[in-house]
Amino acid sequence: MTETSPQNPISGRTSRRALASVAAAALIAGGALGTTLPSVTPAYAQALPKTPIEAPEHPPGSFAGIVNKVKPGVVSVKVKLDDSASSDDEDGQGQGSGQGQNLQNVPPQLREFFKRFGQNGPGGMQPQHQGPRGAVGSGFIISADGYVVTNNHVVDHAKTVQVTLDDGRTLDAKVIGKDAKTDVALLKINEGSNFPYVQFGKTAPQVGDWVVAIGNPFGLGGTVTAGIVSARGRDIGAGPYDDFLQIDAPINKGNSGGPTFNVNGEVVGVNTAIASPSGGSVGLAFAIPAETVQAVVEQLRTDGKVARGYLGVQIQPVTQDIADGLGLDKAKGALVDHAENGTPAAKAGLKAGDVIEKVNGDTVDSARELSRRIAGMKPGAKVELSYLRGGKADTATVTLGAMPTDGTKVAAREDDSGNGQPRLGLNLAPAADVGLSEQGVAVVQVDPDGPAAAKGIEAGDVILDVGGQSVTRPSDVAAQIRTAESNGRKAVLMRVKSSKGQTRFVAVSLSKNAG
């Protein structure tokens, strides 16, 4: 990526003309040309605050005190990549294969904009083909003996690693461990002690809080930018446990792995991704929350790897129409599609159609949150799950297993594939009669303009159960629909098996012509 240059300043003549225009507009607005502004009516006056808004505790005056305190603990990370690193990732920077794989998970409409930003090559330019390829990023020291946190994608496929301290020293370091799913890596400086270090925040920041980012943008060395927390809990499709802080502090290539500080000088996030059509900052940066980083670093420090808890269930979000089909007041929780045989979930008695609402007494708002909660626990931990089955509340105690190393997720999040409110309108037949399956009711024909097609139901799919009851004939489907209608349900829940063998729940809204 080439270096950017500042925009040309506005000429003095243009500035004076613009100021004159603004002054004229102000005179007109102020009544200088004989106009009279309407007085504020009592209704408007009542809408105003009765007392002035109090000044913030930390107004945006100067961040120098914070920077002076924490900057010595921030480092630049320089990496020489081994031969296994990919040179054709999507941002054209040759950062290593991790980024290209992650971007495949980003929604297509955003894929061109989301970029990992460990900067490669000197001065932000493309690396030369001759000689070893490298990457440049950021990091921060978390202990006096020289442990350093950075991003996995900065040091992925690293042959050698060096860190440059704020005092100018460049020291060799080694990779202690890394975790691709959260994009966190832990380094250790090989020699030396009594390093300056920073600490993680004790509480999560709120939207609107001031933050300060320090990093190595474009390979320039320690650079400070500031902004606010724009949002929390962002899912950008980069990994299975996305829970990013969104900040508007200018973050660019080379800031990967750098810290985001609160106004107390505590680390609240690790910068890891940006959304940008140009590759530069447009005010959309994403940081891994400190609590996630701490949990990962603790395991990397002791074990060199991350072991995650494993339930063994396939789950999907509870949408509003699915909530209607289950008779729930709110679209919250995680709907169990099925429990894998022999897994902790199956041993605990969890079944398809259960809605997991709480983990150890804490509410679970979504399937994504359940996935993160379970993955954040260690194998062997005992977990109490509160769930609904058939409208009745129950609990199960589960001893978590270890997540398989073959890439199996804690919970595969299968988003409902339709947008409209569906209804029946399918031609059905017993699955056994058409040779599709020994169980269920086969979908023979789908109206392409109908709502069932909009939900992704296709000819060749098999309806396994409706309203929690197994079905084998079309009349079974109709009977379950009538039962749901008589119970005042707005929708009926069907479990459907696709022609590829995957199962999912589909909530079909009830209407008089459904059948």
C-alpha positions in Angstrom: 0.0 0.0 0.0 1.5 3.3 -1.0 1.8 6.2 1.4 -0.9 8.7 1.5 -0.3 12.5 1.1 -2.2 15.2 2.9 -4.9 17.1 0.9 -3.9 20.5 -0.5 -4.8 23.3 2.0 -7.6 25.6 1.0 -6.1 28.8 -0.6 -6.4 32.1 1.2 -8.7 33.5 -1.4 -11.1 30.5 -1.2 -11.1 30.6 2.5 -12.0 34.3 2.6 -14.8 33.8 0.1 -16.1 30.8 2.1 -16.0 32.8 5.3 -17.8 35.7 3.8 -20.6 33.4 2.6 -20.9 31.9 6.1 -20.9 35.4 7.7 -23.7 36.5 5.3 -25.7 33.4 6.1 -25.2 34.1 9.8 -26.4 37.7 9.4 -29.6 36.6 7.6 -30.3 33.9 10.3 -29.7 36.4 13.0 -32.2 39.0 11.7 -29.6 41.6 10.6 -31.5 42.1 7.4 -34.7 43.1 9.1 -36.1 39.6 9.6 -37.6 38.6 13.0 -36.9 35.1 14.4 -39.9 33.4 16.1 -39.7 33.2 19.8 -39.3 29.8 21.4 -42.7 28.4 22.2 -43.5 26.9 25.6 -43.7 23.5 24.0 -40.1 23.8 22.8 -38.9 25.2 26.1 -40.4 22.2 28.0 -38.5 19.8 25.7 -35.1 21.3 26.7 -33.2 19.9 29.7 -34.0 21.8 32.9 -30.4 21.8 33.9 -27.3 21.9 31.7 -25.7 18.6 30.8 -22.7 18.0 33.0 -19.3 18.1 31.5 -17.7 14.7 30.9 -15.2 13.4 33.4 -12.5 13.2 30.8 -13.1 16.0 28.2 -11.1 15.8 25.0 -8.4 18.2 26.1 -5.1 16.4 26.0 -4.3 12.7 26.1 -0.6 13.4 26.8 -0.8 12.1 30.3 -2.2 8.8 29.2 0.2 8.4 26.3 3.3 9.2 28.5 2.1 6.5 30.9 1.5 3.7 28.5 3.6 4.3 25.3 6.8 2.6 26.7 4.8 -0.7 26.9 3.8 -0.6 23.2 6.1 -2.3 20.6 6.4 -2.7 16.9 6.5 -6.3 15.6 8.5 -7.3 12.6 8.2 -10.8 11.1 10.0 -12.7 8.4 7.6 -15.2 6.9 8.4 -18.8 6.0 7.8 -20.4 2.7 4.4 -21.7 3.6 2.9 -18.2 3.8 0.5 -17.4 1.0 1.3 -14.4 -1.2 -2.1 -14.1 -2.9 -4.4 -13.1 0.0 -7.2 -10.8 -0.8 -5.5 -7.5 0.2 -2.6 -8.2 -2.0 -0.1 -7.7 0.9 1.2 -11.2 1.3 0.5 -11.3 5.0 0.0 -15.0 5.3 -2.8 -17.4 4.6 -4.8 -16.6 7.6 -6.4 -13.4 6.3 -7.6 -14.9 3.0 -9.3 -17.7 4.9 -10.9 -15.3 7.3 -12.3 -13.1 4.6 -14.0 -16.1 3.0 -16.3 -16.0 6.0 -17.1 -12.3 5.6 -20.5 -11.5 4.0 -20.0 -11.0 0.2 -21.3 -7.4 0.3 -18.6 -6.5 2.8 -15.7 -8.8 1.7 -14.1 -6.1 -0.4 -14.0 -3.7 2.5 -12.9 -5.8 5.5 -9.1 -6.1 5.7 -6.7 -7.4 8.2 -3.9 -4.9 8.6 -0.6 -6.4 9.5 1.5 -4.3 7.2 4.0 -6.0 4.9 7.2 -4.7 3.4 9.1 -1.5 4.2 7.3 1.7 4.2 3.9 0.2 3.4 5.0 -0.9 -0.1 4.7 -4.3 -1.7 7.5 -6.6 -0.6 10.1 -7.4 -3.3 10.0 -10.9 -4.7 13.6 -11.5 -4.1 14.7 -12.2 -0.5 12.5 -13.2 2.4 9.0 -11.7 2.7 8.0 -10.0 5.9 5.2 -8.4 7.9 5.0 -5.5 10.3 2.5 -5.1 13.0 2.1 -3.9 16.6 1.9 -5.4 20.1 2.2 -4.6 23.7 4.1 -5.9 26.7 2.0 -7.4 29.5 4.6 -8.5 32.0 8.0 -7.3 33.3 9.6 -10.5 32.0 8.7 -9.7 28.4 5.5 -11.4 27.3 4.0 -9.6 24.3 0.4 -9.7 22.9 -0.2 -9.3 19.2 -2.5 -10.6 16.5 -2.3 -14.2 15.2 -2.4 -12.9 11.6 0.7 -10.8 12.2 2.9 -13.7 13.3 1.2 -16.5 11.4 3.8 -18.5 9.4 6.6 -16.5 11.1 10.1 -17.7 10.5 11.6 -15.1 12.9 10.1 -12.4 15.0 11.6 -9.1 16.4 10.1 -6.4 18.5 11.2 -2.8 18.7 10.6 -1.0 22.0 9.7 2.6 22.4 13.3 3.3 23.5 14.6 2.1 20.1 15.9 -1.3 21.1 15.2 -4.2 18.7 15.1 -7.6 20.4 14.4 -11.1 19.2 11.2 -12.8 20.3 9.6 -16.2 19.9 6.0 -17.2 19.4 4.7 -18.9 22.6 1.3 -19.7 21.2 -1.4 -18.4 18.8 -5.2 -18.8 18.4 -6.6 -18.2 14.9 -10.2 -18.3 16.0 -9.8 -15.1 18.1 -6.8 -13.8 16.2 -4.6 -13.5 19.3 -1.0 -14.5 19.7 1.5 -14.4 22.6 5.2 -13.7 22.2 8.1 -13.8 24.6 11.2 -11.5 24.3 14.2 -13.8 24.4 16.5 -11.8 26.6 16.2 -9.1 29.2 13.9 -8.3 32.1 12.3 -5.5 33.9 10.4 -4.4 30.8 7.8 -1.6 31.0 4.4 -3.2 30.6 0.7 -2.2 30.5 -2.3 -3.7 32.2 -5.7 -4.9 31.0 -8.9 -3.0 32.0 -11.0 -4.4 34.8 -14.3 -3.3 33.2 -15.6 -3.2 29.6 -15.9 0.2 28.0 -19.2 1.7 27.2 -20.4 3.1 23.9 -19.3 6.7 23.8 -16.2 6.2 26.0 -13.0 7.9 24.9 -10.2 5.5 23.7 -6.6 6.0 22.6 -4.9 3.6 20.2 -1.1 3.3 19.9 0.5 1.3 17.1 2.8 1.1 14.1 0.7 2.3 11.1 2.5 2.0 7.8 5.7 0.9 9.6 6.2 4.5 11.0 6.6 3.4 14.7 4.7 4.4 17.7 1.8 6.6 16.6 -1.1 7.8 18.8 -4.7 8.3 17.6 -7.9 8.8 19.6 -11.6 8.4 19.3 -14.6 6.8 21.0 -16.2 3.4 21.3 -18.8 3.4 18.5 -20.4 0.0 19.2 -20.0 -3.2 21.1 -20.6 -6.8 20.2 -20.0 -6.5 16.5 -20.1 -9.6 14.4 -18.2 -9.0 11.2 -18.0 -12.6 10.0 -14.3 -13.0 10.7 -14.6 -16.0 13.0 -16.9 -18.1 15.1 -16.5 -16.0 18.2 -16.8 -12.5 16.9 -17.5 -10.0 19.6 -15.6 -6.9 18.5 -15.5 -3.4 19.9 -16.0 -0.9 17.1 -14.0 2.3 17.5 -13.5 5.4 15.3 -9.9 6.1 16.3 -7.9 6.2 13.0 -6.4 2.7 12.6 -4.4 1.7 9.5 -2.2 -1.1 8.2 0.5 -1.9 10.7 -1.8 -1.3 13.7 -2.7 -5.0 13.9 -2.0 -6.2 17.4 -1.8 -2.8 18.9 -3.6 -1.8 22.1 -6.6 0.4 22.6 -6.5 2.1 25.9 -9.2 3.7 28.1 -8.7 7.1 29.7 -7.1 5.3 32.7 -4.4 3.9 30.6 -5.8 0.3 30.7 -6.0 -2.0 27.7 -9.6 -2.5 26.7 -9.0 -4.0 23.2 -6.6 -5.3 20.6 -6.9 -3.7 17.2 -7.4 -6.4 14.6 -9.5 -5.3 11.6 -10.9 -2.3 9.6 -13.7 -1.8 7.2 -12.5 0.3 4.3 -13.0 0.6 0.6 -9.5 2.2 0.2 -7.4 0.2 2.7 -7.0 3.3 5.0 -9.0 4.4 8.0 -12.6 5.5 7.4 -13.5 5.5 11.1 -14.5 1.8 11.2 -12.0 -0.2 13.2 -12.6 -3.3 15.3 -10.8 -4.5 18.4 -10.9 -7.8 20.3 -12.3 -7.1 23.8 -9.8 -7.3 26.6 -11.7 -10.0 28.5 -11.5 -12.3 25.5 -7.7 -11.5 25.1 -7.0 -12.2 28.7 -8.7 -15.6 28.7 -6.9 -16.7 25.5 -3.5 -15.3 26.7 -3.8 -17.2 30.0 -4.1 -20.5 28.2 -1.4 -19.7 25.7 1.0 -18.7 28.5 0.4 -22.0 30.4 -0.3 -24.5 27.7 0.8 -22.9 24.4 -2.6 -23.5 22.9 -6.3 -22.9 23.6 -8.6 -25.7 24.6 -12.3 -24.8 24.3 -15.3 -26.3 25.9 -17.5 -28.4 23.7 -21.3 -29.2 23.9 -21.8 -31.0 20.7 -25.0 -29.3 19.5 -25.9 -27.8 16.2 -27.9 -24.6 17.0 -29.5 -21.7 15.1 -30.9 -18.3 16.1 -34.4 -17.9 17.5 -36.0 -15.5 15.0 -39.3 -13.8 15.6 -41.2 -16.3 13.5 -39.5 -19.2 15.2 -40.4 -17.7 18.5 -44.0 -17.4 17.3 -43.9 -21.1 16.3 -42.7 -22.1 19.8 -45.1 -19.8 21.6 -42.2 -17.7 23.1 -42.8 -14.1 24.1 -39.4 -12.9 22.8 -36.9 -14.0 20.1 -34.1 -14.9 22.4 -32.0 -17.9 23.2 -30.4 -20.7 21.0 -32.5 -23.3 19.2 -31.1 -26.8 19.2 -31.2 -28.3 15.8 -29.8 -31.6 17.1 -27.3 -33.0 19.5 -24.5 -35.1 18.0 -24.5 -38.7 19.2 -22.1 -39.4 22.1 -21.5 -35.7 22.9 -21.9 -34.0 26.3 -25.1 -32.5 25.1 -26.6 -35.8 24.0 -25.5 -37.4 27.3 -27.3 -34.7 29.2 -30.5 -35.3 27.3 -30.7 -32.2 25.1 -32.9 -32.7 22.0 -33.9 -31.1 18.8 -36.3 -28.2 19.5 -34.9 -27.3 22.9 -34.3 -23.6 23.4 -31.3 -22.9 25.6 -32.0 -19.7 27.6 -29.4 -19.6 30.3 -25.9 -20.8 31.1 -25.1 -21.0 34.8 -28.0 -18.7 35.5 -26.9 -16.0 33.0 -29.3 -15.2 30.2 -28.3 -16.2 26.7 -29.6 -13.8 24.1 -28.5 -15.5 20.9 -26.9 -18.6 19.4 -23.8 -16.6 18.8 -23.6 -15.7 22.5 -24.0 -19.3 23.6 -21.2 -20.3 21.2 -18.9 -17.8 22.8 -19.9 -18.7 26.3 -19.2 -22.4 25.9 -16.0 -21.8 24.0 -14.7 -19.5 26.7 -14.9 -22.4 29.2 -12.3 -25.2 29.7 -13.0 -28.8 28.9 -14.2 -30.7 32.0 -16.1 -27.7 33.4 -19.6 -28.4 34.6 -22.3 -26.1 33.2 -25.9 -25.8 34.1 -28.1 -25.1 31.1 -31.7 -23.8 31.4 -33.9 -24.6 28.5 -37.4 -24.8 27.2 -38.9 -28.0 25.8 -42.5 -27.9 24.6 -43.1 -24.7 26.5 -41.9 -26.1 29.8 -38.7 -25.0 31.5 -36.1 -27.5 32.5 -32.4 -27.7 33.4 -29.5 -30.0 32.5 -26.0 -30.2 34.0 -23.4 -30.8 31.3 -19.7 -31.7 31.7 -18.1 -30.0 28.8 -15.8 -32.0 26.5 -12.9 -30.7 24.5 -13.6 -29.2 21.1 -12.4 -31.6 18.3 -9.3 -30.5 16.5 -10.9 -31.1 13.1 -12.5 -27.7 13.1 -15.9 -28.7 14.5 -17.5 -25.7 16.1 -19.2 -25.5 19.4 -22.3 -24.4 17.6 -22.8 -24.1 13.9 -24.9 -21.0 13.5 -27.3 -21.6 10.7 -29.1 -18.4 9.8 -32.7 -18.7 8.7 -32.5 -18.4 4.9 -35.6 -16.4 4.2 -36.8 -12.9 4.7 -40.6 -13.2 4.1 -43.3 -14.6 6.3 -43.7 -18.2 5.0 -46.8 -20.3 4.7 -47.4 -23.8 3.4 -48.2 -24.2 -0.2 -46.1 -27.3 -0.9 -46.9 -30.5 -2.7 -46.0 -33.3 -0.3 -45.7 -37.0 -0.3 -44.5 -39.7 2.1 -40.7 -39.7 1.8 -40.6 -43.5 1.7 -43.0 -43.5 -1.3 -40.6 -41.4 -3.4 -37.5 -43.1 -2.2 -35.9 -40.1 -0.4 -36.0 -41.4 3.1 -37.5 -44.0 5.4 -38.8 -41.2 7.6 -40.6 -37.9 7.1 -42.6 -36.2 4.4 -41.0 -35.3 1.1 -41.4 -31.9 -0.6 -42.3 -32.8 -4.2 -43.0 -29.4 -5.6 -42.5 -25.8 -4.4 -44.2 -22.7 -5.8 -41.1 -20.6 -6.9 -43.0 -17.4 -6.1 -44.4 -18.6 -2.8 -43.1 -17.9 0.7 -41.9 -21.5 1.2 -39.4 -20.9 -1.6 -38.3 -17.7 0.0 -37.5 -19.7 3.2 -35.2 -21.9 1.2 -37.4 -25.0 1.1 -36.8 -26.9 -2.1 -38.1 -29.9 -3.9 -36.2 -33.0 -2.5 -36.2 -31.6 1.0 -37.8 -33.9 3.7 -39.9 -32.5 6.6 -39.0 -34.6 9.6 -41.3 -33.1 12.2 -43.8 -30.4 12.7 -44.5 -28.7 16.0 -42.2 -31.1 17.7 -44.0 -34.2 16.4 -42.6 -36.6 13.9 -44.5 -36.8 10.6 -44.7 -39.6 8.0 -47.7 -38.5 5.8 -48.9 -35.2 4.5 -52.0 -35.6 6.7 -49.7 -35.6 9.7 -48.4 -32.2 8.6 -51.9 -30.8 8.2 -52.9 -32.2 11.7 -50.0 -30.5 13.4 -50.9 -27.3 11.7 -54.4 -27.5 12.9 -53.2 -28.2 16.4 -50.9 -25.1 16.3 -53.8 -23.0 15.1 -56.1 -24.2 17.8 -53.4 -23.3 20.4 -53.3 -19.8 19.1 -49.8 -20.1 17.6 -48.9 -17.5 14.9 -46.5 -20.0 13.2 -45.6 -23.6 13.2 -42.1 -24.9 13.5 -40.9 -27.6 11.1 -37.6 -29.4 11.0 -36.4 -29.9 7.5 -33.7 -32.1 6.1 -32.1 -30.8 2.8 -31.1 -33.0 -0.1 -27.5 -32.6 1.1 -28.4 -34.2 4.5 -28.3 -31.0 6.6 -31.2 -30.2 8.9 -32.6 -26.9 10.1 -35.7 -25.5 11.6 -38.1 -23.4 9.6 -40.9 -21.4 11.1 -43.9 -21.2 8.8 -46.5 -18.6 9.5 -50.1 -19.9 9.8 -52.7 -18.7 7.4 -56.2 -19.9 6.4 -55.0 -21.3 3.1 -52.1 -23.2 4.6 -52.4 -26.9 4.2 
